[in-house]
Amino acid sequence: MEIFSRNCLYWGYSNQEILKQKHVAVFGLGGVGGFCAESLARAGIGELTIIDFDKVSTSNINRQIIALNSTVGMKKTELFNNRLKDINPDIKINIIDDFYTDNDFWNADYVADAIDTMRSKINLIETCINKNIPIISSMGAGNRIDPTKLYICDISEIENKNAPFVSNIIYQLKKRGIEKGITVVASREKPFVREKVSELEKVTTKNGENIEFTKIIPASTPFVASCAGIFMASYITKQFLEGF
């Protein structure tokens, strides 16, 4: 397709055909996951499963690609379904408009984890390890302003393990016997927030399960989450390419 002609000038037509056959599941369509999903679609990934239960809020506008004043109150999955098909009319989109609680992600070739709820994030990582599905996980894009401090590594090689979000995830995964083998996007930047804000989140899943948890609201700038999502999409795409 002509829309991918510039891709092909870099990685070739045969690799473009490979990408067309690949399926990636993107968990979370916020600042990180939204840019990841869009970059994967523009790369030519043939099938995406997008998972998010949320609607656009006004506070999303500073950093999320589908968040506009005109889209406030609309479901993120529906907005991305329309947007990604406008980029590539041939892409297959599977929508899970729900809070992630189990391991249903359509047998994807790769998983992009942009979940910001700790319990769900840990469950997803553990499921991917048990099912031998490759995963790349975002480990803290909030409370930061400098995208040049982002890097990709194995979870065992994270340099700043003292950040509360990261340290808690590492601790919980270690209790489950998982200490390495997970690719992550991390940051060398020390997290900063002027005021600690939390809110009680109540979610009812499609199967009727009521979930209640306290959510810490991070500071979020327009710069880091978007780049973290693009980092993830680039890494995933490179794993599929032959000769690179």
C-alpha positions in Angstrom: 0.0 0.0 0.0 1.2 3.5 -0.8 0.6 4.6 2.8 3.5 2.4 3.9 5.8 3.2 1.0 8.2 5.3 3.2 8.3 2.4 5.7 9.3 0.1 2.9 12.2 2.4 1.9 13.7 1.6 5.3 12.8 -2.1 6.0 11.6 -3.4 2.7 8.4 -4.7 1.2 8.9 -8.2 2.5 9.1 -6.9 6.1 6.0 -4.8 5.5 4.2 -8.0 4.6 5.4 -9.6 7.8 4.1 -6.7 9.8 0.7 -7.1 8.1 0.4 -10.6 9.5 1.2 -9.6 13.1 -1.2 -9.0 16.0 -0.4 -6.7 19.0 -2.5 -6.2 22.0 -2.3 -2.7 23.6 -3.5 -2.5 27.2 -4.4 1.0 28.2 -5.1 3.8 25.7 -3.9 6.8 27.7 -0.8 8.9 27.1 1.5 5.9 26.6 -0.8 3.3 25.1 -2.5 5.7 22.7 0.7 6.8 21.0 1.9 3.2 21.0 -1.3 2.0 19.2 -1.1 4.7 16.6 2.5 4.2 15.9 1.9 0.4 15.4 -0.9 1.2 13.0 1.3 3.6 11.0 4.0 0.9 11.0 1.5 -1.4 9.3 0.7 -3.9 12.0 -2.2 -5.8 10.6 -4.2 -6.5 13.7 -4.5 -4.7 17.0 -6.5 -5.5 20.1 -7.1 -2.4 22.1 -8.2 -2.6 25.8 -9.5 0.2 27.9 -12.6 0.8 29.9 -12.3 4.6 30.2 -13.8 7.7 28.6 -11.9 10.9 27.6 -11.8 13.4 30.4 -10.8 17.1 30.3 -7.6 16.3 32.2 -6.5 14.0 29.4 -6.2 16.8 26.9 -2.7 17.8 27.8 -1.1 14.5 26.7 -3.5 12.0 25.0 -3.7 11.9 21.3 -7.4 11.4 21.0 -8.3 13.8 23.8 -9.9 17.0 22.5 -12.6 19.2 23.9 -14.8 17.7 21.2 -14.1 14.1 22.4 -14.6 14.6 26.2 -17.0 11.9 27.5 -16.5 9.6 24.5 -15.1 6.0 24.9 -11.4 5.8 24.1 -11.8 2.4 22.4 -14.3 3.8 20.0 -12.2 6.9 19.2 -9.2 4.7 18.5 -11.2 2.3 16.4 -12.2 5.1 14.1 -8.8 6.8 14.1 -6.8 3.7 13.4 -9.1 2.6 10.6 -8.8 6.1 9.1 -5.0 5.5 9.1 -5.2 2.0 7.6 -8.6 0.9 6.3 -7.4 -2.7 6.1 -6.3 -3.0 9.8 -8.3 -5.4 12.0 -9.3 -3.9 15.3 -10.5 -6.0 18.3 -12.1 -3.9 21.0 -12.2 -4.8 24.7 -14.0 -2.0 26.3 -13.5 -3.2 29.8 -11.2 -3.2 32.8 -8.5 -5.8 32.5 -9.0 -8.6 35.1 -8.2 -11.8 33.2 -6.0 -13.2 30.4 -8.2 -12.7 27.4 -6.1 -10.9 24.8 -6.8 -12.8 21.6 -3.5 -14.8 21.5 -1.5 -11.8 20.3 2.1 -12.0 19.0 3.1 -9.2 21.3 1.6 -7.3 24.3 2.2 -3.6 25.0 1.4 -2.9 28.6 0.4 0.7 29.3 -1.7 0.0 32.3 -1.5 2.4 35.2 -3.2 0.3 37.8 -0.7 -1.7 39.7 -2.7 -4.9 40.4 -3.9 -5.2 36.8 -0.4 -4.5 35.5 1.2 -7.2 37.7 -1.5 -9.7 36.6 -1.0 -9.0 33.0 2.8 -9.4 33.2 2.5 -12.6 35.1 0.0 -14.0 32.5 2.3 -13.1 29.6 5.2 -14.8 31.4 3.1 -18.0 32.0 1.8 -18.0 28.4 5.2 -17.2 26.9 3.8 -14.1 25.2 6.4 -11.4 24.6 5.6 -8.2 26.5 7.0 -4.7 26.8 5.8 -2.7 29.9 5.8 1.0 30.6 7.4 1.6 34.0 6.6 5.1 35.0 6.1 8.0 32.5 4.2 10.1 35.0 5.8 12.8 37.2 8.4 13.5 34.6 9.2 16.1 31.9 12.3 14.9 30.1 11.8 12.3 27.4 15.5 12.0 26.7 15.9 10.1 30.0 13.8 7.2 28.7 15.5 3.9 27.9 14.6 0.3 27.2 16.0 -2.6 29.3 15.1 -5.8 31.0 13.3 -5.3 34.3 16.3 -6.6 36.2 18.4 -3.8 34.8 16.2 -0.8 35.8 18.6 1.8 37.1 16.2 3.7 39.4 14.4 1.0 41.4 13.5 3.4 44.2 10.6 5.1 42.5 7.6 3.9 44.4 5.6 2.7 41.4 8.5 0.8 40.0 9.7 -0.6 43.3 6.2 -1.9 44.2 5.8 -3.7 40.9 9.3 -5.2 41.2 8.5 -6.4 44.7 5.2 -7.9 43.8 6.6 -9.7 40.8 9.5 -11.0 42.8 7.0 -12.6 45.2 5.6 -14.4 42.1 9.1 -15.6 41.1 9.5 -13.1 38.3 12.7 -11.1 38.4 13.8 -10.9 34.8 12.7 -11.6 31.2 10.4 -8.6 30.9 11.3 -5.8 28.6 10.4 -2.3 30.0 10.6 1.3 29.1 12.0 3.1 32.2 13.3 6.6 33.0 16.5 7.9 34.6 14.7 11.0 35.6 13.8 11.4 39.3 10.0 11.6 39.5 8.5 14.8 40.9 5.1 16.0 41.8 4.1 19.2 43.7 1.1 17.7 45.5 0.1 14.1 46.2 -3.5 13.5 44.9 -5.5 10.3 45.1 -9.1 9.4 44.3 -11.3 6.4 44.8 -12.0 4.6 41.6 -15.0 2.3 41.2 -15.3 0.1 38.1 -17.9 -2.5 37.2 -16.6 -4.9 34.6 -18.7 -6.4 31.8 -19.1 -9.6 33.8 -20.6 -7.7 36.7 -17.5 -7.7 39.0 -17.3 -4.6 41.1 -13.8 -3.3 41.6 -12.8 -0.5 44.0 -9.3 0.9 44.5 -7.5 4.0 45.4 -5.7 5.6 42.4 -2.7 7.8 42.9 -3.0 10.7 40.3 0.5 11.4 38.9 1.6 14.6 37.4 1.7 14.2 33.6 3.4 16.4 31.0 2.8 16.3 27.2 6.3 14.9 26.5 7.2 11.7 28.3 4.2 9.5 28.0 3.9 10.0 24.2 7.6 9.2 23.7 7.4 6.1 26.0 4.5 4.8 23.8 6.5 5.4 20.6 9.5 3.7 22.2 7.3 0.7 22.9 5.9 0.6 19.3 9.4 0.9 17.8 10.7 -1.9 20.0 7.8 -4.2 19.1 8.1 -3.5 15.4 11.8 -4.2 15.4 11.2 -7.6 17.0 9.1 -8.6 14.0 11.5 -7.3 11.3 13.9 -9.7 9.5 17.5 -8.6 9.0 17.5 -5.9 11.7 
